Amino acid sequence: MVAIIFQFTNVWNDFLFGSALTFGRGAPIMVALNNVVNTTTGERPYNVHMAAALLAALPTLFLYVFAGKYFIRGLTMGSVKG
């Protein structure tokens, strides 16, 4: 289960990196929100920044919440003797 969690996290990070380089109608919502923020002048809307960060992190957070006990068990399995 720990390997699945790590693999999912790596794949999700690769997806976010690739999606950050797309433009137009194929861009996901995180990129669209970032484009809106970068085109505005004056005051920075930090609420939009936080919304984009939360949307980008939601899948990984859900995985850690639902599989957290397996994650902790896998990390501590090698540290306990016997």
N, C-alpha and C positions, 0 to 999 in steps of 0.2 A: 504494500500500500504506500509506503514511503517513496518507493521508486516511481509509482504512478503520480504522486503529488509533485515530486521534483520534475518529472517529465512534463506534466501539464503546465507547470509554472514556466519551464523553459520554452515550450511551444507557444504559450500565450505571450511571452515577452517577444519572441520572434515575430508573431503576428502583429503585435503593436508596432514593432520597428518597421515592418513592411508596410503596414497601413499608414504609417506616418509619412511615407513617401508617395502615396497615391493622391490624386487630385480629382476634382470634378464630382460627378454623380457616384463614382465608385468609392468615394471616401467615406469611412465610417463616421459616427457622430463625434468621436473624440477629435478627429482631424477637423471636422466642420466647426466645432466649438473653438478649437485653437485658431482657425482662420478668422473667425469672428473677433476673437480677442486681439489678434495681431493687426487687424485692419482698423480698429478704433483708435482714436487719439485722445489724449487727456488722461482722465482717471482710469486706473486699471480695475476692471470688475473681478475682484477676487472670488466672488461667488461662482462665476462661470469657470474659473480655473479649478476650484474645488469640485464642482460638478463633473468636469471632465476627468479629474483624477479619480474620483469615486467610481465613475462609470468604467474607467479603464481597470480598476482594481477589483470590481465586484466578482467576476468569475473566480479569481484566485482566492478571494476572501471566503466565498461560499464553499469552495473545496476544502480550505483549511478548517472552517467551522464544522462541516459535516464529517470530515475524516481526521479531525484533530487528535482523537484518542489513538488512532493507528500511527499517526505521525510521532506522537510522544512515545508510544510503546516502541516504535522502531528505533528512535534515537537513544532511548535508555536501555535497550536490550543488550547492547554490547558493553555497557558500563557496569552492569550488575553481575557479579560473579555467583555462579551456582544456579 
